[in-house]
Amino acid sequence: MFDITVKDVLEATGGVLLSGSEDVQIKDVCSDSRIIKEGDIFVPLLGNNVDGHRFIESAMEVGAATFTSQHTGIVISEKPYIYVSDVLKAHQALAKYIRMNRINRIPVIGVTGSVGKTTTREMIATALSGNINTYQTEKNYNSQEGLPTCIDRITRKHKVAVLEHGIDDIGKMEILSDISRPDICVITNIGLAHMERFGSIEVTRREKLSITTHMNPEGLVLLNGDNEMLAQLKGQMNEKVQFYGTAEWCDYRAENIRQENYKYFYDFVHGDTRIPVELNALGKHNVGNSIAGLAISCYMGLDLVKAAEGYKDFKGLRQTLINIPGKYTIIDDTYNASPDSMKASIDVLADLDSEGKKIAVLGDMFELGENSEQFHYEVGKYLATKNIDELVVVGELSQQYVNAVKDSDSQIKCYSFKDNGEVALYLMSVMNSEDIVLIKASNGMKLNEIVKNMQG
């Protein structure tokens, strides 16, 4: 965090100081009283199950200051208590103040999309880190609560920031854009995620595009030309727009794509520029994701060879390949799922070279709205066309995968289980060292339990 005092916090938020000194230095923000540090300002957020105000006293045993919307009069404390009417909005206002007054000269790259935003953000940060000190979104801090924390944590040593923007409802992206004020906006994909809230893919596109609402007017909008809903925007937007992808018309593109030993190789092409790239990632869709990092490096005038070097040993948070010697190989993709990401992961499994069985363990996808069963059925129909030996499902909606495979007269064997423990036991009893299993569902299905059991 840049130099911030309680006085700055008061100016940013319009809060009222109930105790302590306005000269107190703030070093970081924290919304979890269990991990608060000296110098932190405590942000007692109202969660689904608990109100952070319950932990103010314990937090202030260590922290430097706190927001509060429940203390309205004088507080007897040597430490600053700052009254605000809404803690979340106050935290967002502080982050916006820091963005505009402390880190206004640091380029911010905003990344969003229905799927692929986390991996693309990681790849952009990897490419940029080959040349300059880069900050990127920590953990899954991409929301109304998390993005402000990331902005607060950008320091003088950082020369660029890559911030993931995630939303689950209409109107929230404009709020994030107002806080982050991105110089470059990257949109990875427009798909069927969060259809329960958005209602249509057209609304989803509109909401994702609102990341540009408060961007630098001289900045760049970078769109994935391989996504149909984004490719339709070619020549339709007022902002400076360029496209990345594998299509030959994209401004930044991959050519001569080939796969060898769980890696992808391709040529990155932009105008007369062409460099070879080695990418340590599964799935052709990740070739597209990686191009975004090289495109931004190219746009910023950085050394592309250095930018591409980091891809050789790239390790992201999603779609991890785990080999258990002498037993089996696991593709752990349990963090989240949507119809588009399900199909992409199925492609990964189907395209891998293996002398053993290929097993897909799939669970329910959440937040797909009234057509949820149909979306699950369509994923099953897609899977039925692929080179996969077994389908294992857990969850009520996941039965639609099975129904679709059986309706397709596919030779894929189907098995249904009631819980994750049963799935793990089954897999460990039937798999051998040549077999590969993909495990994927929405995070709420907790299929990571299967992965943990199989690793144990």
C-alpha positions as CSV (number, residue, x, y, z in Angstrom):
1,M,0.0,0.0,0.0
2,F,1.2,3.5,-0.8
3,D,1.5,6.0,2.0
4,I,-1.9,6.3,3.6
5,T,-3.0,7.8,6.9
6,V,-6.3,7.8,8.7
7,K,-6.7,11.4,7.4
8,D,-6.6,10.1,3.9
9,V,-9.2,7.4,4.8
10,L,-11.5,10.1,6.1
11,E,-11.1,12.2,3.0
12,A,-11.7,9.2,0.7
13,T,-14.8,7.9,2.5
14,G,-16.4,10.9,4.2
15,G,-16.2,9.0,7.4
16,V,-16.3,10.4,10.9
17,L,-13.4,9.8,13.3
18,L,-14.8,8.5,16.7
19,S,-11.5,8.0,18.4
20,G,-7.8,8.0,17.9
21,S,-5.6,10.2,15.7
22,E,-5.9,11.0,12.0
23,D,-2.1,10.8,11.7
24,V,-2.0,7.0,12.2
25,Q,-0.3,5.2,9.3
26,I,-2.2,2.5,7.5
27,K,-0.1,-0.3,5.9
28,D,-2.8,-2.7,4.6
29,V,-6.4,-3.7,4.8
30,C,-7.9,-6.8,6.3
31,S,-11.5,-8.2,6.6
32,D,-10.5,-11.3,8.6
33,S,-9.8,-10.7,12.3
34,R,-7.9,-14.0,12.5
35,I,-5.1,-12.8,10.3
36,I,-5.0,-9.1,10.9
37,K,-1.6,-7.5,11.3
38,E,-0.1,-4.4,12.9
39,G,-0.8,-1.4,10.6
40,D,-3.9,-2.9,9.1
41,I,-7.3,-1.1,8.9
42,F,-10.1,-3.6,9.7
43,V,-13.0,-3.8,7.3
44,P,-15.9,-5.5,9.1
45,L,-18.0,-6.7,6.2
46,L,-21.5,-8.1,6.5
47,G,-21.3,-11.7,5.1
48,N,-24.0,-14.2,4.4
49,N,-23.6,-15.9,7.8
50,V,-21.8,-13.4,10.0
51,D,-21.3,-9.7,10.6
52,G,-17.7,-8.6,10.8
53,H,-18.6,-6.0,13.5
54,R,-18.7,-8.9,16.0
55,F,-14.9,-9.1,15.7
56,I,-13.9,-5.5,15.9
57,E,-12.6,-5.7,19.5
58,S,-10.4,-8.7,18.8
59,A,-9.2,-7.2,15.6
60,M,-8.2,-4.0,17.3
61,E,-6.0,-5.8,19.7
62,V,-3.6,-6.0,16.8
63,G,-4.8,-3.7,14.0
64,A,-4.2,0.0,13.6
65,A,-7.7,1.2,12.9
66,T,-11.2,0.0,11.9
67,F,-14.3,1.0,10.0
68,T,-17.6,0.7,11.7
69,S,-21.2,1.4,10.8
70,Q,-22.5,0.4,14.3
71,H,-20.6,2.7,16.6
72,T,-22.2,6.1,16.2
73,G,-20.9,8.0,19.2
74,I,-17.5,8.7,20.9
75,V,-15.5,5.5,21.3
76,I,-13.1,5.1,24.2
77,S,-10.0,3.8,22.4
78,E,-6.5,5.1,21.5
79,K,-7.0,3.6,18.1
80,P,-9.0,5.1,15.3
81,Y,-12.6,4.0,14.9
82,I,-14.0,5.5,11.7
83,Y,-17.8,5.6,11.3
84,V,-19.2,5.1,7.8
85,S,-22.8,4.3,6.9
86,D,-21.8,1.4,4.7
87,V,-18.5,-0.5,5.2
88,L,-18.3,-2.1,1.8
89,K,-18.9,1.2,0.0
90,A,-16.3,2.9,2.2
91,H,-13.8,0.3,1.3
92,Q,-14.6,0.7,-2.4
93,A,-14.3,4.5,-2.0
94,L,-10.9,4.1,-0.3
95,A,-9.6,1.9,-3.2
96,K,-10.9,4.4,-5.8
97,Y,-9.1,7.2,-3.9
98,I,-5.8,5.1,-3.9
99,R,-6.2,4.3,-7.6
100,M,-6.7,8.0,-8.5
101,N,-4.3,9.7,-6.1
102,R,-1.6,7.1,-5.4
103,I,-1.3,4.7,-8.3
104,N,-2.7,6.8,-11.1
105,R,0.5,6.4,-13.1
106,I,0.6,2.7,-12.8
107,P,-1.1,1.0,-15.8
108,V,-4.0,-1.2,-14.8
109,I,-5.1,-4.1,-16.9
110,G,-8.7,-5.3,-16.2
111,V,-9.6,-8.8,-17.1
112,T,-13.1,-10.3,-17.3
113,G,-15.1,-12.9,-19.1
114,S,-17.6,-15.7,-18.6
115,V,-14.8,-18.3,-18.5
116,G,-11.0,-18.2,-18.7
117,K,-10.5,-14.9,-16.8
118,T,-8.4,-16.4,-14.0
119,T,-6.0,-18.3,-16.3
120,T,-5.8,-15.4,-18.7
121,R,-5.0,-13.0,-15.9
122,E,-2.3,-15.4,-14.7
123,M,-0.9,-15.6,-18.2
124,I,-0.9,-11.9,-18.7
125,A,0.9,-11.4,-15.4
126,T,3.4,-14.1,-16.3
127,A,4.2,-12.5,-19.6
128,L,4.6,-9.0,-18.2
129,S,6.7,-10.3,-15.3
130,G,9.4,-11.3,-17.8
131,N,10.1,-7.6,-18.2
132,I,8.6,-5.5,-15.4
133,N,7.5,-5.9,-11.7
134,T,3.9,-6.9,-12.0
135,Y,1.1,-7.1,-9.4
136,Q,-1.8,-9.4,-10.0
137,T,-5.1,-10.3,-8.3
138,E,-4.5,-12.4,-5.2
139,K,-6.4,-15.6,-4.7
140,N,-10.0,-15.1,-5.9
141,Y,-10.2,-11.4,-5.0
142,N,-12.1,-10.3,-8.1
143,S,-15.4,-9.2,-6.6
144,Q,-17.0,-6.1,-5.0
145,E,-15.2,-7.1,-1.8
146,G,-12.0,-8.5,-3.2
147,L,-11.0,-6.1,-6.0
148,P,-10.6,-3.1,-3.6
149,T,-8.2,-5.1,-1.4
150,C,-6.1,-5.8,-4.5
151,I,-5.9,-2.1,-5.4
152,D,-5.0,-1.2,-1.8
153,R,-2.0,-3.7,-2.0
154,I,-0.3,-2.2,-5.1
155,T,3.0,-0.7,-4.0
156,R,5.7,1.6,-5.3
157,K,7.7,-1.4,-6.6
158,H,4.9,-2.4,-9.0
159,K,5.1,-1.0,-12.5
160,V,1.8,-2.6,-13.8
161,A,-1.2,-4.3,-12.2
162,V,-3.4,-7.1,-13.7
163,L,-6.7,-7.1,-11.9
164,E,-9.4,-9.8,-12.5
165,H,-13.0,-8.4,-12.5
166,G,-15.7,-10.9,-11.6
167,I,-19.4,-10.3,-11.3
168,D,-22.5,-12.4,-10.6
169,D,-25.3,-9.8,-11.2
170,I,-26.4,-6.9,-13.3
171,G,-24.8,-3.5,-12.6
172,K,-21.8,-4.7,-10.6
173,M,-19.2,-4.5,-13.4
174,E,-19.7,-0.7,-13.7
175,I,-18.9,-0.4,-10.0
176,L,-15.7,-2.4,-10.4
177,S,-14.7,-0.3,-13.5
178,D,-15.2,2.9,-11.5
179,I,-12.9,1.6,-8.8
180,S,-10.1,0.2,-11.0
181,R,-10.1,2.7,-13.9
182,P,-8.4,0.2,-16.3
183,D,-6.0,1.4,-19.0
184,I,-6.4,-1.9,-20.9
185,C,-9.6,-4.1,-20.8
186,V,-9.4,-7.8,-21.7
187,I,-12.5,-9.8,-22.3
188,T,-11.9,-13.5,-22.6
189,N,-15.2,-15.1,-23.5
190,I,-18.9,-14.5,-23.4
191,G,-20.8,-17.7,-22.4
192,L,-23.5,-19.2,-20.3
193,A,-22.1,-18.6,-16.8
194,H,-24.4,-16.9,-14.3
195,M,-27.4,-17.2,-16.6
196,E,-29.6,-17.4,-13.5
197,R,-28.9,-13.7,-12.9
198,F,-28.2,-12.4,-16.5
199,G,-31.0,-14.2,-18.3
200,S,-29.5,-14.1,-21.8
201,I,-26.1,-14.3,-23.4
202,E,-26.7,-10.8,-24.9
203,V,-27.1,-9.3,-21.4
204,T,-24.0,-11.2,-20.3
205,R,-22.0,-9.5,-23.0
206,R,-23.4,-6.1,-22.2
207,E,-22.5,-6.5,-18.5
208,K,-19.0,-7.8,-19.2
209,L,-18.4,-5.0,-21.7
210,S,-19.2,-2.4,-19.0
211,I,-15.7,-2.9,-17.7
212,T,-14.9,-0.3,-20.3
213,T,-17.3,2.3,-18.7
214,H,-14.6,4.1,-16.7
215,M,-11.5,3.0,-18.6
216,N,-8.8,5.3,-19.8
217,P,-10.3,6.9,-23.0
218,E,-6.9,6.5,-24.7
219,G,-6.6,2.9,-23.6
220,L,-7.1,-0.5,-25.4
221,V,-9.9,-2.9,-25.5
222,L,-8.6,-6.4,-26.2
223,L,-11.2,-9.0,-27.2
224,N,-10.9,-12.7,-27.9
225,G,-11.6,-13.1,-31.6
226,D,-12.2,-16.9,-31.2
227,N,-15.4,-16.2,-29.2
228,E,-18.4,-15.7,-31.5
229,M,-20.1,-13.1,-29.3
230,L,-17.0,-11.0,-29.1
231,A,-16.0,-11.5,-32.8
232,Q,-19.4,-9.9,-33.7
233,L,-18.2,-6.6,-32.2
234,K,-15.5,-6.1,-34.9
235,G,-16.0,-2.6,-36.2
236,Q,-18.9,-2.0,-33.8
237,M,-17.3,-0.3,-30.9
238,N,-16.1,3.3,-30.4
239,E,-13.1,2.5,-28.2
240,K,-9.7,1.4,-29.6
241,V,-10.3,-2.3,-30.1
242,Q,-8.0,-5.1,-31.1
243,F,-8.5,-8.9,-31.2
244,Y,-6.4,-11.8,-30.1
245,G,-6.9,-15.5,-30.9
246,T,-6.2,-18.2,-33.4
247,A,-8.3,-16.8,-36.3
248,E,-6.2,-15.5,-39.2
249,W,-7.9,-12.1,-39.0
250,C,-6.9,-11.4,-35.4
251,D,-4.5,-8.6,-34.7
252,Y,-2.5,-10.9,-32.4
253,R,-2.7,-14.6,-33.2
254,A,-1.2,-18.0,-32.9
255,E,-0.1,-20.0,-36.0
256,N,1.4,-23.4,-36.4
257,I,-0.2,-24.8,-33.2
258,R,0.9,-28.3,-32.2
259,Q,0.8,-30.4,-29.0
260,E,3.7,-32.5,-27.6
261,N,4.0,-34.1,-24.2
262,Y,1.2,-32.2,-22.4
263,K,2.6,-28.9,-23.9
264,Y,1.6,-26.6,-26.7
265,F,3.9,-25.0,-29.2
266,Y,3.0,-22.2,-31.6
267,D,4.2,-19.0,-33.4
268,F,3.0,-15.7,-32.0
269,V,2.3,-13.3,-34.9
270,H,1.6,-9.6,-35.0
271,G,2.2,-7.7,-38.2
272,D,5.8,-8.5,-39.2
273,T,6.6,-9.9,-35.7
274,R,6.8,-13.7,-35.2
275,I,8.3,-15.5,-32.2
276,P,8.1,-19.2,-31.2
277,V,6.3,-20.0,-28.0
278,E,6.4,-23.0,-25.7
279,L,3.3,-23.2,-23.4
280,N,3.1,-25.5,-20.4
281,A,-0.7,-25.8,-20.2
282,L,-3.4,-28.3,-21.2
283,G,-6.0,-27.5,-23.9
284,K,-6.0,-25.6,-27.1
285,H,-8.2,-22.9,-25.5
286,N,-5.2,-22.0,-23.3
287,V,-3.2,-21.2,-26.4
288,G,-5.8,-18.5,-26.9
289,N,-5.5,-17.4,-23.3
290,S,-1.8,-17.1,-23.5
291,I,-1.9,-14.8,-26.6
292,A,-3.5,-12.1,-24.5
293,G,-0.3,-11.8,-22.4
294,L,1.9,-11.6,-25.4
295,A,-0.5,-9.1,-27.1
296,I,-0.3,-6.7,-24.1
297,S,3.5,-7.1,-23.9
298,C,3.7,-6.2,-27.6
299,Y,1.3,-3.3,-27.2
300,M,3.4,-2.0,-24.3
301,G,6.6,-2.3,-26.3
302,L,8.2,-4.9,-24.1
303,D,10.7,-7.7,-25.1
304,L,8.5,-10.5,-26.4
305,V,11.1,-13.2,-26.1
306,K,11.4,-12.4,-22.3
307,A,7.6,-12.3,-22.1
308,A,7.2,-15.8,-23.7
309,E,9.9,-17.3,-21.6
310,G,7.7,-17.6,-18.5
311,Y,5.2,-19.7,-20.4
312,K,7.6,-22.6,-20.5
313,D,7.0,-23.3,-16.8
314,F,3.6,-21.8,-16.4
315,K,1.6,-23.1,-13.5
316,G,-1.9,-21.7,-13.0
317,L,-4.5,-22.2,-10.4
318,R,-6.9,-24.0,-12.7
319,Q,-6.7,-27.4,-14.5
320,T,-3.8,-28.9,-12.7
321,L,-2.2,-32.1,-14.0
322,I,-1.4,-34.4,-11.1
323,N,0.5,-37.6,-11.8
324,I,0.5,-40.2,-9.0
325,P,3.5,-42.5,-10.0
326,G,2.5,-46.1,-10.6
327,K,-1.2,-45.3,-10.1
328,Y,-3.0,-42.8,-12.4
329,T,-3.0,-39.3,-13.7
330,I,-5.6,-36.7,-12.5
331,I,-6.7,-33.5,-14.3
332,D,-7.9,-31.4,-11.4
333,D,-10.4,-28.8,-12.7
334,T,-12.6,-28.7,-9.7
335,Y,-12.7,-25.0,-9.0
336,N,-15.6,-24.0,-11.1
337,A,-17.7,-25.0,-14.2
338,S,-20.0,-23.7,-16.9
339,P,-21.1,-25.3,-20.1
340,D,-18.3,-23.6,-22.1
341,S,-15.6,-24.6,-19.6
342,M,-17.0,-28.1,-19.3
343,K,-16.7,-28.6,-23.1
344,A,-13.2,-27.1,-23.1
345,S,-12.1,-29.5,-20.4
346,I,-13.7,-32.5,-22.1
347,D,-11.6,-31.5,-25.2
348,V,-8.5,-31.5,-23.1
349,L,-9.2,-35.1,-21.8
350,A,-10.1,-36.4,-25.3
351,D,-7.1,-34.9,-27.0
352,L,-4.5,-36.2,-24.6
353,D,-2.3,-39.1,-25.8
354,S,-2.8,-42.1,-23.5
355,E,-2.7,-45.9,-23.8
356,G,-5.0,-46.2,-20.9
357,K,-8.7,-45.3,-20.2
358,K,-10.0,-41.8,-20.2
359,I,-12.5,-41.1,-17.5
360,A,-14.6,-38.0,-17.1
361,V,-15.9,-37.3,-13.5
362,L,-18.5,-34.5,-13.8
363,G,-20.7,-32.9,-11.3
364,D,-23.4,-30.3,-11.3
365,M,-23.0,-26.8,-12.8
366,F,-24.7,-24.0,-10.7
367,E,-26.3,-20.7,-11.5
368,L,-27.6,-21.6,-15.0
369,G,-31.2,-20.6,-14.4
370,E,-34.4,-22.2,-15.6
371,N,-32.7,-24.1,-18.6
372,S,-30.1,-25.7,-16.3
373,E,-31.2,-29.3,-17.1
374,Q,-31.0,-28.5,-20.9
375,F,-27.5,-27.1,-20.5
376,H,-26.3,-30.2,-18.7
377,Y,-27.9,-32.4,-21.3
378,E,-26.1,-30.5,-24.1
379,V,-22.7,-31.0,-22.3
380,G,-23.6,-34.7,-22.2
381,K,-24.3,-34.7,-25.9
382,Y,-21.0,-33.0,-26.6
383,L,-19.1,-35.6,-24.4
384,A,-20.8,-38.4,-26.3
385,T,-18.9,-37.4,-29.5
386,K,-15.5,-37.6,-27.9
387,N,-12.9,-40.2,-27.4
388,I,-13.7,-41.0,-23.8
389,D,-14.1,-44.4,-22.1
390,E,-16.1,-43.7,-19.0
391,L,-18.4,-41.0,-17.6
392,V,-18.8,-40.9,-13.8
393,V,-21.3,-38.5,-12.3
394,V,-22.3,-37.2,-8.9
395,G,-25.2,-34.8,-8.3
396,E,-28.8,-34.5,-9.3
397,L,-28.4,-32.4,-12.4
398,S,-25.5,-34.5,-13.6
399,Q,-27.9,-37.3,-14.5
400,Q,-28.6,-35.3,-17.6
401,Y,-25.1,-36.0,-18.8
402,V,-25.8,-39.7,-18.5
403,N,-29.2,-39.3,-20.2
404,A,-27.6,-37.5,-23.1
405,V,-24.8,-40.1,-23.6
406,K,-27.3,-43.0,-23.5
407,D,-29.6,-41.2,-26.0
408,S,-26.7,-40.8,-28.3
409,D,-26.1,-44.6,-28.5
410,S,-22.5,-43.9,-27.4
411,Q,-20.1,-46.7,-26.3
412,I,-19.1,-44.6,-23.2
413,K,-19.8,-46.5,-20.0
414,C,-21.8,-44.4,-17.4
415,Y,-21.7,-44.7,-13.7
416,S,-23.6,-42.6,-11.1
417,F,-22.7,-42.2,-7.4
418,K,-24.3,-40.5,-4.4
419,D,-21.3,-38.8,-2.9
420,N,-17.7,-37.9,-3.5
421,G,-16.3,-40.5,-1.2
422,E,-17.9,-43.3,-3.3
423,V,-16.4,-41.8,-6.5
424,A,-12.9,-41.7,-5.0
425,L,-13.1,-45.3,-3.9
426,Y,-14.4,-46.4,-7.3
427,L,-11.7,-44.6,-9.2
428,M,-8.9,-45.9,-7.0
429,S,-10.2,-49.5,-7.5
430,V,-10.4,-49.4,-11.3
431,M,-7.6,-47.1,-12.5
432,N,-4.1,-48.0,-13.4
433,S,-0.9,-46.1,-14.3
434,E,-1.9,-45.4,-17.9
435,D,-5.3,-44.1,-17.1
436,I,-6.3,-40.4,-17.0
437,V,-9.3,-38.9,-15.1
438,L,-10.8,-35.4,-15.5
439,I,-12.6,-34.2,-12.4
440,K,-14.8,-31.1,-12.9
441,A,-17.9,-29.4,-11.5
442,S,-19.0,-26.1,-9.9
443,N,-17.0,-25.4,-6.7
444,G,-20.0,-26.0,-4.5
445,M,-20.0,-29.7,-5.5
446,K,-16.6,-30.0,-3.6
447,L,-15.2,-32.5,-6.1
448,N,-11.8,-31.4,-4.8
449,E,-12.5,-34.0,-2.0
450,I,-12.1,-36.7,-4.7
451,V,-8.8,-35.3,-5.7
452,K,-7.5,-35.2,-2.1
453,N,-8.7,-38.8,-1.4
454,M,-7.0,-40.0,-4.6
455,Q,-3.7,-38.3,-3.7
456,G,-3.8,-39.7,-0.1
